[in-house]
């Protein structure tokens, strides 16, 4: 089971939430005390420039994909 307080888990959760349409406060709403790293990531997903938001999201989704791949390869 994942550690819900982990910044990695919270960033991944926010990234997937963003993909399904959540925005701003909704990205980390399920967490009572979001980690600062996850909060910073969520703020970057609110950048006014679409290209910047896309870069931030792509970077996190790449990390997530690599982590999932590593688990499947074992």
Backbone as a chain_set.jsonl record, in Angstrom:
{"seq": "XXXXXXXXXXXXXXXXXXXXXXXXXXXXXXXXXXXXXXXXXXXXXXXXXXXXXXXXXXXXXXXXXXXXXXXXXX", "coords": {"N": [[0.832, -1.18, 0.0], [0.444, 2.277, -0.685], [2.1, 5.098, 0.768], [0.197, 7.553, 1.959], [0.966, 10.04, 2.839], [3.26, 10.547, 1.529], [5.259, 12.634, -0.524], [5.716, 11.942, -3.196], [3.573, 10.207, -3.788], [1.434, 11.995, -3.391], [1.953, 13.962, -5.341], [1.669, 12.4, -7.657], [-1.012, 11.692, -7.382], [-2.21, 14.224, -7.621], [-1.473, 14.835, -10.266], [-2.843, 12.875, -11.778], [-5.422, 13.498, -10.994], [-5.625, 16.026, -12.149], [-5.585, 15.304, -14.833], [-8.106, 14.139, -15.076], [-9.77, 16.268, -14.826], [-9.894, 17.799, -12.457], [-9.13, 20.838, -10.754], [-6.981, 23.345, -9.33], [-7.636, 23.846, -5.949], [-8.954, 21.426, -5.709], [-7.179, 19.463, -6.496], [-5.605, 18.474, -4.415], [-7.395, 18.083, -2.421], [-8.345, 15.707, -1.031], [-6.403, 15.225, 0.889], [-5.563, 15.746, 4.222], [-3.389, 17.152, 5.221], [-1.577, 18.312, 2.951], [1.611, 17.656, 1.512], [4.307, 19.982, 1.276], [5.784, 19.869, -1.097], [3.994, 18.628, -2.863], [1.974, 20.533, -2.835], [3.295, 22.685, -4.013], [3.698, 21.638, -6.561], [1.011, 21.442, -7.387], [0.374, 24.16, -7.467], [2.015, 24.956, -9.596], [0.654, 23.726, -11.635], [-1.342, 25.482, -12.039], [-0.426, 27.55, -13.478], [-0.565, 30.451, -15.558], [0.115, 30.157, -18.271], [-0.517, 27.866, -20.783], [1.362, 26.146, -22.006], [3.388, 25.969, -20.095], [2.019, 24.703, -17.99], [1.549, 22.275, -19.266], [4.175, 21.299, -19.577], [4.94, 20.935, -16.888], [3.054, 19.031, -16.057], [3.64, 16.932, -17.858], [6.248, 16.239, -17.09], [5.815, 15.194, -14.512], [4.061, 13.074, -15.08], [5.749, 11.488, -16.594], [7.593, 10.697, -14.646], [5.86, 9.193, -13.055], [5.082, 7.166, -14.857], [7.549, 5.88, -15.265], [8.023, 4.925, -12.663], [5.889, 3.136, -12.364], [6.487, 1.344, -14.423], [8.897, 0.294, -13.477], [7.973, -1.157, -11.302], [6.502, -3.116, -12.601], [8.389, -4.517, -14.041], [9.938, -5.889, -12.215]], "CA": [[0.0, 0.0, 0.0], [1.194, 3.523, -0.775], [2.093, 6.01, 1.9], [-0.593, 8.696, 1.535], [1.661, 11.268, 3.218], [4.444, 10.661, 0.679], [5.15, 13.668, -1.553], [5.624, 11.284, -4.504], [2.188, 9.755, -3.961], [0.549, 13.151, -3.501], [2.167, 14.562, -6.664], [1.054, 11.503, -8.642], [-2.457, 11.838, -7.215], [-2.583, 15.522, -8.198], [-1.322, 14.752, -11.721], [-3.961, 12.087, -12.315], [-6.625, 14.308, -10.759], [-5.616, 17.071, -13.173], [-5.965, 14.653, -16.092], [-9.552, 13.848, -15.107], [-10.546, 17.492, -14.778], [-9.816, 18.592, -11.214], [-8.256, 22.004, -10.856], [-6.609, 24.121, -8.158], [-7.769, 23.244, -4.61], [-9.449, 20.058, -5.84], [-6.1, 18.518, -6.782], [-5.104, 17.866, -3.174], [-8.483, 18.157, -1.433], [-8.495, 14.537, -0.155], [-5.334, 15.139, 1.891], [-5.743, 16.656, 5.351], [-2.194, 18.0, 5.291], [-0.735, 18.051, 1.773], [3.044, 17.93, 1.624], [4.66, 21.23, 0.577], [6.218, 19.514, -2.457], [2.777, 18.393, -3.639], [1.298, 21.827, -2.949], [4.053, 23.448, -5.0], [3.363, 21.032, -7.854], [-0.363, 21.847, -7.722], [0.432, 25.581, -7.848], [2.591, 25.039, -10.943], [-0.395, 23.316, -12.578], [-2.257, 26.62, -12.186], [0.295, 28.605, -14.198], [-1.433, 31.036, -16.582], [0.482, 29.712, -19.619], [-0.853, 26.467, -21.037], [2.578, 25.387, -22.307], [4.074, 25.707, -18.817], [1.24, 23.658, -17.3], [1.778, 21.018, -19.981], [5.524, 20.833, -19.228], [4.915, 20.477, -15.49], [2.281, 17.784, -16.023], [4.377, 15.892, -18.593], [7.381, 15.801, -16.264], [5.316, 14.341, -13.427], [3.52, 11.838, -15.658], [6.905, 10.668, -16.974], [8.074, 10.068, -13.404], [4.879, 8.192, -12.659], [5.183, 6.045, -15.793], [8.787, 5.154, -14.961], [7.829, 4.209, -11.395], [5.007, 1.994, -12.634], [7.249, 0.397, -15.233], [9.873, -0.363, -12.59], [7.25, -2.15, -10.495], [6.066, -4.211, -13.475], [9.568, -5.241, -14.526], [10.492, -6.732, -11.138]], "C": [[0.881, 1.248, 0.0], [1.066, 4.336, 0.503], [1.39, 7.293, 1.449], [0.056, 10.03, 1.879], [2.905, 11.512, 2.356], [4.26, 11.758, -0.366], [5.046, 13.068, -2.961], [4.195, 10.839, -4.782], [1.258, 10.944, -4.186], [0.723, 13.867, -4.837], [1.513, 13.714, -7.744], [-0.467, 11.625, -8.584], [-2.935, 13.138, -7.865], [-2.5, 15.483, -9.723], [-2.484, 13.997, -12.353], [-5.275, 12.847, -12.119], [-6.742, 15.412, -11.805], [-6.072, 16.491, -14.513], [-7.46, 14.405, -16.2], [-10.407, 15.081, -14.835], [-10.548, 18.292, -13.494], [-8.864, 19.758, -11.434], [-8.067, 22.621, -9.477], [-6.791, 23.372, -6.843], [-8.235, 21.794, -4.672], [-8.364, 19.025, -6.052], [-5.618, 17.785, -5.535], [-6.154, 17.849, -2.075], [-8.599, 16.92, -0.53], [-7.459, 14.446, 0.979], [-5.54, 16.18, 2.978], [-4.586, 17.641, 5.446], [-1.298, 17.693, 4.096], [0.716, 18.442, 2.028], [3.352, 19.186, 0.812], [5.086, 20.963, -0.869], [5.011, 19.294, -3.374], [2.006, 19.692, -3.843], [1.98, 22.704, -3.993], [3.751, 22.936, -6.409], [1.967, 21.475, -8.3], [-0.409, 23.322, -8.13], [0.993, 25.746, -9.259], [1.583, 24.601, -12.004], [-1.439, 24.407, -12.781], [-1.592, 27.783, -12.924], [-0.59, 29.155, -15.321], [-1.115, 30.57, -18.016], [0.255, 28.21, -19.781], [0.394, 25.608, -21.272], [3.344, 25.035, -21.03], [3.364, 24.615, -18.043], [1.501, 22.304, -17.945], [3.156, 20.445, -19.651], [5.561, 20.241, -17.826], [4.2, 19.133, -15.394], [3.044, 16.652, -16.711], [5.543, 15.347, -17.775], [6.913, 14.848, -15.166], [4.756, 13.031, -13.964], [4.64, 10.914, -16.126], [7.476, 9.955, -15.764], [7.156, 8.941, -12.965], [4.968, 6.953, -13.553], [6.437, 5.217, -15.52], [8.67, 4.349, -13.665], [6.942, 2.98, -11.592], [5.717, 0.926, -13.44], [8.241, -0.382, -14.376], [9.19, -1.428, -11.733], [6.84, -3.347, -11.338], [7.228, -5.085, -13.912], [10.105, -6.203, -13.482], [10.086, -8.133, -11.231]], "O": [[1.944, 1.262, 0.62], [0.063, 4.268, 1.214], [1.936, 8.04, 0.638], [-0.272, 11.048, 1.271], [3.527, 12.57, 2.449], [3.222, 11.813, -1.026], [4.365, 13.625, -3.822], [3.667, 11.063, -5.871], [0.398, 10.907, -5.065], [-0.26, 14.334, -5.414], [0.872, 14.248, -8.649], [-1.131, 11.657, -9.62], [-3.942, 13.15, -8.574], [-3.363, 16.038, -10.402], [-3.043, 14.44, -13.356], [-6.139, 12.83, -12.996], [-7.837, 15.697, -12.29], [-6.85, 17.114, -15.236], [-8.022, 14.455, -17.294], [-11.617, 14.971, -14.636], [-11.148, 19.365, -13.441], [-7.912, 19.664, -12.209], [-8.889, 22.439, -8.579], [-6.147, 22.342, -6.643], [-7.935, 21.013, -3.769], [-8.586, 17.837, -5.819], [-5.264, 16.608, -5.599], [-5.824, 17.621, -0.911], [-8.925, 17.072, 0.647], [-7.633, 13.67, 1.918], [-5.677, 17.368, 2.685], [-4.787, 18.824, 5.721], [-0.362, 16.903, 4.211], [0.996, 19.444, 2.685], [2.729, 19.427, -0.223], [4.778, 21.752, -1.762], [5.015, 19.727, -4.527], [1.445, 19.919, -4.915], [1.31, 23.387, -4.767], [3.57, 23.726, -7.336], [1.77, 21.841, -9.458], [-1.151, 23.689, -9.041], [0.508, 26.574, -10.03], [1.649, 25.054, -13.147], [-2.33, 24.259, -13.617], [-2.147, 28.88, -12.98], [-1.298, 28.386, -15.971], [-1.995, 30.59, -18.877], [0.771, 27.4, -19.011], [0.471, 24.477, -20.792], [3.883, 23.935, -20.904], [4.0, 23.71, -17.503], [1.656, 21.3, -17.25], [3.292, 19.236, -19.465], [6.142, 19.178, -17.604], [4.678, 18.211, -14.734], [3.088, 15.535, -16.197], [5.795, 14.142, -17.765], [7.541, 13.818, -14.92], [4.962, 11.98, -13.356], [4.501, 9.692, -16.065], [7.804, 8.77, -15.824], [7.612, 7.872, -12.557], [4.932, 5.825, -13.061], [6.387, 3.987, -15.543], [9.161, 3.223, -13.583], [7.219, 1.912, -11.046], [5.566, -0.266, -13.17], [8.397, -1.591, -14.546], [9.77, -2.482, -11.472], [6.83, -4.476, -10.847], [7.051, -6.284, -14.129], [10.674, -7.237, -13.834], [10.478, -8.946, -10.394]]}, "num_chains": 1, "name": "protein.A"}
